[in-house]
Amino acid sequence: MSIQTVATTPFEGQKPGTSGLRKKVGVFQQAHYLENFVQSIFDALGGIAGKTLVVGGDGRYHNRAAVQTILQMAAANGAAKVIVGQGGILSTPAASCVIRKYGTFGGIILSASHNPGGPDGDFGIKYNTDNGGPAPEKITDAIYERSTRITEYKTLEAPLYDIDTLGGGTIGSSQVAVIDPVADYAELMQQLFDFDAIRAWFAAGHTMQFDALSAVSGPYARRVIETLLGAPAGTVVNGEPLEDFGGHHPDPNPAHATELIACMNGADAPDFGAASDGDADRNMIVGRNLVVTPSDSLAIIAANAQLVPGYARGLAGVARSMPTSCAVDRVAAKLGIACYETPTGWKFFGNLLDAGRATLCGEESYGTGSDHVREKDGVWAVLFWLNLLAATGKSVNELVNAHWAEYGRNFYSRHDYEALETEPANGLLQALRDKVATLAGTKLAGKTVQLADDFAYDDPVDGSHSGKQGIRIVFEDGSRIVYRLSGTGTEGATLRVYMERYEADPALHGLETQTALAELIAIAGDLADISGRTGRSAPTVVT
């Protein structure tokens, strides 16, 4: 084995987005491409000599090859130890758990989350710091800056390491520990939830279906839900992680988790339905003929947290991304706790969690989590709902309806316009930015604008400033329209438009969501001239 110093030149566009660097698999397969970015991570961190790293990913196509590349480069750069999930597998929340449990320097997570997989699909990589959370902007900016001027990287000329056999070994002078990817995470879940009560719920004959979408949550759900909690075999479907997700689009929403939706809308539907995404950090909660919005899920979890052992102590505060509905705000007000509004991206929650200011966090994009790790956590959210079902004896539908009766309903929807040409999409946002300064006090379709701005966030913990985080239009009746460009796609631009309307009258809570939001949908399209600027007459996906 010998350390090689390889000459290289920068690639354009290695700038991490909302959650790391995501590109098509073919881009990552280019000679030097992954190596450049990994070396840029190591260099931006001041080197990793003598440090311990965690490495793993969601098992998508190119995952195993990338793990081997990182092992060889970590050894060449002097890492003391690398902890690897067996087979190169670690869900994103499990990686955060392992980083925190073993006090490592950080970790490299290989995932494009909910993006499609396979040879023609997407791939991604991100660095998580020693708190287990995504690197903050000051670090991702440093990684990108380094990637623009990199001239060489170090790697070890060595045979492929056996990542399928549990146990320890060496690569070069670095130790390698191949661990059970589920064990530490499952141990943590047992510390948070009332497993005895959930076992009794299943033993009483209650049923559920968990759709893992042929992604990485399958092994976690099978171990925890079927083995530890005693749910019948087959409760977890599509539970084998596949490199192309079996052709599934691994995004747990009604547009893509169609098998689960059909099951839960059927005459013999189970009591509870749930799904998770490509890297197991997102979740969808489903009752019979009812999809619980992520915003409502966060609010209901917060309102009932005292029923769950790990949260019976009370909540320090809650946090939500700006586009997420204000449902949890009403819960926080009643509980007398702080509610923080942050930009999109889980990294913005990290400081609040580390400082003890927030206990629960959530994003409208099917992400919910708490201070147990520093990532959103799909299986955790499902277990939280199972604990609530067991503790209350109520169904999903009953819990949701009871919540609306007490707090009112926030009708909410997101319209995605995917794979837009980048220039027109940027032009649309810029035109909105030019308008917002003059909108306050004006009327749009008879509704008075109370606030219009380009959302900016000043972190209350470290004082960092993040600007241009999305256009907000807030009306005097509390309804909202939000526009932003997503940072998780790999082709063109994705425009996301969010509409929200609060309704206190229980007699109107049964309205169909798009009907309830029809007026706001029309205003949103007209104000931004979406059709004229993009050529799209309708969104690609509605959730």
C-alpha positions in Angstrom: 0.0 0.0 0.0 1.3 3.4 -0.9 0.0 7.0 -0.6 -0.5 8.6 -4.0 -0.7 12.4 -4.6 -2.8 12.9 -7.7 -2.7 16.1 -9.7 -6.1 17.4 -10.6 -8.0 20.5 -11.7 -11.2 22.1 -10.4 -14.7 21.2 -11.6 -17.3 23.9 -11.9 -20.3 23.8 -9.7 -19.2 21.8 -6.7 -21.2 24.1 -4.5 -23.2 22.3 -1.8 -26.9 23.1 -1.9 -29.5 22.8 0.9 -28.2 19.4 1.9 -24.8 18.7 0.3 -23.6 18.3 -3.3 -26.1 16.5 -5.6 -25.5 15.7 -9.2 -26.3 12.9 -11.7 -24.5 9.6 -11.1 -22.6 10.2 -14.3 -21.2 13.4 -13.0 -19.8 11.7 -9.9 -18.4 8.9 -12.0 -16.1 11.3 -13.8 -12.4 10.8 -13.0 -11.4 12.9 -10.1 -14.8 14.4 -9.5 -15.7 12.7 -6.2 -12.0 12.8 -5.1 -11.8 16.5 -5.6 -14.8 17.1 -3.4 -13.7 14.7 -0.7 -10.3 16.3 -0.6 -11.9 19.7 -0.5 -13.9 18.6 2.6 -10.7 17.4 4.3 -8.8 20.5 3.4 -11.6 22.9 4.5 -11.7 21.2 7.9 -7.9 21.8 8.4 -7.1 18.1 7.7 -8.3 14.9 9.3 -5.0 13.5 10.6 -5.7 11.6 13.8 -9.4 12.1 13.6 -12.3 9.5 13.5 -14.9 9.7 10.8 -18.2 8.0 10.1 -19.0 7.0 6.5 -22.2 5.5 5.1 -25.0 6.1 2.8 -28.4 5.2 1.5 -27.4 2.3 -0.7 -28.2 3.9 -4.0 -26.2 3.3 -7.2 -22.5 4.2 -6.8 -22.7 4.1 -3.0 -20.4 1.2 -2.5 -17.8 2.5 -5.0 -17.9 5.9 -3.3 -17.4 4.4 0.2 -14.2 2.6 -1.1 -12.9 5.9 -2.5 -13.5 7.7 0.8 -11.9 4.9 2.8 -8.7 5.1 0.7 -8.6 8.9 0.8 -9.2 9.0 4.5 -6.4 6.6 5.1 -4.1 8.7 2.8 -5.0 11.8 4.7 -4.1 10.3 8.0 -7.4 9.5 9.6 -7.1 7.5 12.8 -10.3 5.5 12.3 -13.2 5.3 10.0 -16.5 3.8 11.2 -18.5 2.3 8.3 -22.0 1.0 8.1 -22.1 -2.7 7.0 -22.4 -2.8 3.2 -21.8 0.9 3.1 -25.3 1.5 4.6 -26.2 4.1 7.1 -29.4 6.1 7.1 -28.9 9.8 7.5 -30.4 9.9 11.0 -28.5 6.8 12.0 -25.3 8.4 10.8 -26.1 11.4 13.0 -26.7 9.0 15.9 -23.4 7.2 15.4 -21.4 10.5 15.1 -22.9 11.7 18.4 -22.7 8.4 20.3 -19.0 7.8 19.5 -18.0 11.4 19.6 -16.4 11.4 16.2 -14.9 14.4 14.3 -17.9 14.2 11.9 -19.0 12.0 9.1 -19.5 11.8 5.3 -23.0 10.8 4.3 -23.6 9.6 0.7 -27.2 10.3 -0.2 -29.4 12.3 -2.6 -32.2 11.8 -0.1 -35.6 11.6 -1.9 -34.2 12.0 -5.4 -34.4 9.0 -7.9 -31.6 6.5 -8.0 -30.1 4.1 -10.4 -27.3 4.5 -13.1 -29.2 7.4 -14.6 -30.4 8.8 -11.3 -28.9 11.1 -8.7 -26.1 10.9 -6.2 -25.1 13.1 -3.3 -22.5 13.7 -0.7 -22.4 15.9 2.4 -20.4 16.4 5.5 -21.9 16.4 9.0 -20.0 18.0 11.9 -19.3 16.6 15.3 -22.8 17.4 16.6 -24.2 15.0 14.0 -25.8 17.7 11.9 -25.2 19.1 8.4 -22.3 21.4 8.1 -23.3 25.1 8.5 -22.8 27.5 5.7 -19.4 28.8 6.9 -18.1 25.2 6.4 -19.9 24.4 3.1 -18.7 27.8 1.8 -15.2 26.9 2.7 -15.5 23.5 1.0 -16.8 25.1 -2.1 -14.0 27.7 -2.1 -11.4 25.0 -1.8 -13.0 23.0 -4.6 -12.5 26.0 -7.0 -8.7 26.0 -6.6 -7.8 22.4 -5.8 -4.7 21.1 -7.5 -4.1 17.7 -6.0 -5.7 15.0 -3.7 -4.3 12.1 -1.7 -5.4 8.5 -2.0 -4.1 5.1 -1.0 -3.3 2.5 -3.6 -4.9 -0.4 -1.8 -7.2 -3.4 -2.4 -10.9 -2.8 -1.8 -11.8 -3.1 1.8 -14.3 -5.8 2.9 -17.3 -3.6 4.1 -19.7 -6.5 4.3 -18.1 -8.3 7.3 -18.7 -6.8 10.7 -15.6 -6.1 12.8 -12.4 -4.2 12.8 -9.4 -4.0 10.5 -7.0 -1.6 8.9 -6.5 0.2 5.6 -3.0 1.6 5.5 -2.3 3.0 9.0 -6.0 3.8 9.6 -8.3 1.6 11.6 -11.7 0.6 10.1 -14.7 -0.6 12.1 -17.6 -2.1 10.1 -20.7 -1.8 12.3 -24.2 -3.0 12.3 -25.9 0.0 10.7 -29.2 -0.4 12.7 -28.0 -1.4 16.2 -27.1 2.0 17.7 -30.1 3.7 16.2 -32.5 1.0 17.5 -31.0 1.3 21.0 -31.6 5.1 20.9 -35.3 4.6 19.9 -35.8 2.3 22.8 -34.7 5.1 25.1 -37.3 7.5 23.7 -40.5 5.5 23.2 -42.7 3.2 25.2 -42.0 0.0 23.4 -44.1 -2.0 25.8 -47.2 0.1 25.0 -46.6 -0.2 21.3 -46.1 -3.9 21.5 -49.4 -4.1 23.3 -51.0 -2.1 20.6 -49.9 -4.6 18.0 -50.7 -7.5 20.2 -54.3 -6.2 20.5 -54.7 -6.8 16.7 -53.9 -3.3 15.4 -52.2 -3.2 12.0 -50.1 -0.9 10.0 -48.2 -0.8 6.7 -44.8 0.8 6.4 -43.6 1.4 2.9 -39.9 1.8 2.7 -40.0 2.5 -1.0 -37.1 0.0 -1.6 -34.8 2.4 0.2 -32.6 2.5 3.3 -35.4 2.7 5.9 -36.3 -0.9 5.2 -33.7 -2.5 7.5 -34.4 0.0 10.3 -38.2 -0.5 10.1 -38.0 -4.2 10.0 -35.6 -4.4 13.0 -37.6 -2.0 15.1 -41.2 -2.4 14.0 -41.3 -6.1 13.2 -38.6 -7.6 15.4 -38.5 -5.4 18.5 -42.2 -4.2 18.5 -43.7 -7.5 17.3 -45.6 -6.3 14.3 -46.4 -9.1 11.9 -43.9 -10.0 9.2 -44.9 -8.2 6.1 -45.9 -5.0 8.0 -42.9 -3.4 6.2 -43.3 -3.5 2.5 -40.6 -2.7 -0.2 -38.2 -3.2 2.7 -35.1 -4.2 0.8 -32.8 -1.3 -0.2 -32.1 -1.4 -3.9 -29.7 0.6 -5.9 -32.4 2.0 -8.1 -35.1 1.9 -5.4 -36.9 -0.7 -7.5 -38.0 2.0 -9.8 -39.7 3.8 -7.0 -39.4 7.6 -6.7 -38.2 7.5 -3.1 -40.1 10.6 -1.9 -42.8 9.8 0.7 -45.7 12.0 -0.6 -49.1 11.1 -2.1 -47.8 11.6 -5.6 -45.1 9.0 -5.3 -46.1 6.6 -2.5 -49.1 5.5 -4.5 -49.0 1.9 -3.3 -49.4 3.0 0.3 -52.1 5.5 -0.5 -54.1 2.9 -2.4 -53.8 0.5 0.6 -54.9 3.2 3.1 -57.9 4.2 0.9 -59.0 0.6 0.5 -62.0 -1.1 2.2 -59.7 -3.3 4.4 -57.1 -0.6 5.2 -54.8 -1.1 8.2 -55.1 1.2 11.2 -52.0 3.1 10.4 -49.9 3.8 7.3 -46.4 5.4 7.0 -43.6 5.7 4.5 -40.0 7.0 4.5 -37.7 8.2 1.8 -34.4 7.4 0.1 -32.2 8.0 3.2 -34.8 7.5 5.9 -34.9 11.1 7.1 -38.4 12.0 5.8 -41.8 10.5 6.7 -45.4 10.4 5.6 -48.1 9.6 8.1 -51.4 8.2 6.7 -54.7 7.4 8.3 -57.7 5.7 6.6 -58.5 8.0 3.6 -56.4 10.7 5.2 -52.8 11.9 4.5 -51.5 13.9 7.4 -49.7 17.0 6.2 -46.1 17.3 7.6 -47.0 20.6 9.1 -50.0 19.1 11.0 -47.9 16.1 12.0 -45.3 18.4 13.7 -48.1 20.3 15.5 -49.8 17.1 16.7 -46.5 15.7 17.9 -45.8 18.9 19.8 -49.3 19.1 21.3 -49.0 15.5 22.6 -45.4 15.2 23.4 -46.0 14.7 27.1 -47.5 11.3 26.3 -44.1 10.0 25.1 -41.5 9.0 27.7 -38.6 10.7 26.0 -40.4 14.0 25.9 -42.5 13.9 29.1 -40.1 16.4 30.6 -41.7 19.1 28.3 -40.5 21.0 25.3 -37.9 23.7 25.5 -39.3 25.1 22.2 -40.2 24.2 18.7 -38.8 25.3 15.3 -40.1 25.2 11.8 -38.9 26.2 8.4 -40.4 29.4 7.1 -42.5 27.7 4.3 -43.9 25.2 6.8 -47.4 26.1 8.0 -48.1 28.0 11.2 -50.0 25.1 12.8 -47.2 24.4 15.3 -47.1 28.1 16.2 -50.5 27.8 17.7 -49.4 24.9 19.8 -46.3 26.7 21.0 -48.4 29.7 22.0 -50.7 27.5 24.1 -47.8 25.7 25.7 -46.1 29.0 26.4 -42.9 28.0 24.7 -40.7 29.6 22.0 -41.4 29.0 18.3 -38.6 29.7 15.8 -39.0 30.3 12.1 -35.9 29.4 10.1 -34.8 29.1 6.5 -35.3 25.7 4.8 -32.5 23.3 5.6 -32.0 21.2 8.7 -28.6 22.8 9.4 -30.5 25.9 10.6 -32.1 23.9 13.4 -28.7 22.6 14.7 -27.8 25.7 16.7 -31.2 25.9 18.3 -31.0 22.2 19.3 -27.5 22.4 20.6 -28.3 25.5 22.6 -31.3 23.8 24.2 -33.7 26.3 22.7 -35.8 23.8 20.7 -36.7 20.2 21.3 -38.8 19.5 18.2 -38.2 20.7 14.6 -40.0 20.2 11.3 -40.2 21.1 7.6 -43.1 21.0 5.3 -41.1 18.7 3.0 -42.0 15.6 5.1 -39.2 16.1 7.6 -39.7 16.0 11.4 -37.2 15.5 14.2 -36.0 16.3 17.6 -32.9 16.8 19.8 -32.2 13.1 19.8 -30.0 13.5 16.7 -29.2 16.5 14.4 -31.1 15.4 11.3 -34.8 14.9 10.5 -35.7 11.3 11.2 -38.4 9.3 9.3 -38.5 6.2 11.4 -38.5 8.2 14.6 -41.6 10.2 13.5 -43.4 6.9 12.7 -42.5 5.6 16.2 -43.8 8.8 17.7 -47.1 8.4 16.0 -47.3 4.7 17.1 -46.6 5.8 20.7 -49.5 8.3 20.4 -51.8 5.7 19.0 -50.9 3.3 21.8 -51.1 5.9 24.6 -54.4 7.5 23.5 -56.3 4.6 22.0 -57.3 6.9 19.2 -57.0 6.4 15.5 -54.9 8.7 13.3 -58.1 10.3 12.0 -59.4 10.9 15.5 -56.1 12.5 16.6 -56.1 14.8 13.6 -59.8 15.8 14.0 -59.4 16.4 17.7 -56.4 18.6 17.0 -58.2 20.7 14.4 -61.2 21.1 16.8 -58.9 22.5 19.5 -56.5 24.6 17.4 -58.2 25.1 14.1 -57.1 23.9 10.7 -54.3 25.3 8.6 -55.2 24.3 5.1 -51.8 23.9 3.3 -50.4 22.8 0.0 -47.2 23.0 -2.0 -47.1 23.2 -5.8 -43.8 22.2 -7.4 -42.8 23.3 -10.9 -39.8 20.9 -11.6 -37.0 21.0 -14.1 -37.6 24.6 -15.2 -35.0 26.4 -17.2 -32.8 28.1 -14.7 -32.8 31.6 -16.2 -36.6 32.1 -16.4 -36.9 30.6 -12.9 -34.4 33.1 -11.5 -36.0 35.9 -13.4 -39.4 35.0 -11.8 -37.9 35.2 -8.3 -36.1 38.4 -9.0 -39.3 40.0 -10.4 -41.0 39.1 -7.1 -38.2 40.6 -5.1 -38.6 43.8 -7.1 -42.3 43.8 -6.2 -42.3 43.0 -2.5 -41.2 46.4 -1.2 -44.4 48.0 -2.5 -47.0 45.3 -1.8 -47.7 45.9 1.9 -51.1 47.6 2.3 -52.2 46.8 -1.2 -55.0 44.4 -2.2 -54.6 41.2 -4.2 -58.0 39.8 -5.4 -59.6 41.7 -2.5 -57.2 40.4 0.1 -55.1 43.0 1.9 -51.4 42.3 2.1 -50.0 42.8 5.6 -46.4 41.8 5.0 -44.3 41.1 1.9 -40.6 40.5 2.0 -37.7 38.3 1.0 -37.2 36.3 4.2 -33.9 36.7 6.0 -32.8 35.0 9.2 -30.5 36.1 11.9 -29.5 33.1 14.0 -30.3 33.8 17.6 -27.4 31.6 18.8 -24.4 32.6 16.7 -25.7 35.8 15.0 -25.1 34.6 11.5 -27.2 36.1 8.8 -28.9 34.3 5.9 -30.7 36.3 3.2 -32.8 35.7 0.2 -34.5 32.6 1.7 -37.9 32.9 0.0 -40.6 35.5 -0.9 -43.3 35.8 1.7 -46.8 37.3 1.0 -48.8 37.4 4.3 -52.4 38.7 4.3 -54.3 40.4 7.1 -56.4 37.3 7.6 -53.2 35.2 8.3 -53.2 33.4 5.0 -49.8 33.2 3.2 -48.1 32.6 -0.1 -44.5 31.7 -0.2 -42.2 31.3 -3.3 -38.7 29.8 -3.3 -36.3 27.8 -5.5 -35.4 24.4 -4.2 -31.8 23.5 -3.5 -32.2 19.7 -3.7 -32.7 19.1 -7.5 -30.1 18.1 -10.0 -31.8 19.3 -13.2 -32.7 22.9 -14.0 -34.6 24.7 -11.3 -37.6 23.7 -9.1 -40.0 26.5 -8.2 -41.9 25.7 -5.0 -45.1 27.7 -4.2 -46.7 27.3 -0.8 -50.2 28.3 0.1 -51.7 28.4 3.6 -55.1 29.5 4.9 -56.2 29.2 8.6 -59.8 28.1 9.3 -61.2 28.2 12.9 -64.7 27.0 12.0 -65.0 23.2 12.6 -67.9 23.2 10.1 -65.4 24.0 7.3 -62.6 21.7 8.3 -63.8 19.0 5.9 -63.2 21.1 2.8 -60.9 19.5 0.2 -57.5 21.2 0.4 -57.2 22.5 -3.1 -60.7 23.9 -3.0 -60.1 25.6 0.3 -56.9 27.2 -1.2 -58.3 28.0 -4.7 -58.3 31.8 -4.1 -54.7 31.8 -2.9 -53.6 29.5 -5.8 -55.0 31.9 -8.3 -53.4 34.9 -6.6 -50.0 33.1 -6.5 -50.1 32.3 -10.2 -51.1 35.8 -11.2 -48.7 37.6 -9.0 -45.7 35.7 -10.2 -46.9 35.2 -13.8 -45.9 31.6 -13.4 -47.5 30.5 -16.7 -46.1 33.4 -18.7 -42.6 33.1 -17.3 -42.2 29.4 -17.2 -44.6 28.2 -19.9 -46.2 25.8 -17.4 -50.0 25.9 -17.0 -49.9 23.5 -14.0 -47.5 22.3 -11.4 -45.6 19.1 -11.8 -46.4 17.8 -8.3 -49.0 18.9 -5.8 -48.7 17.9 -2.2 
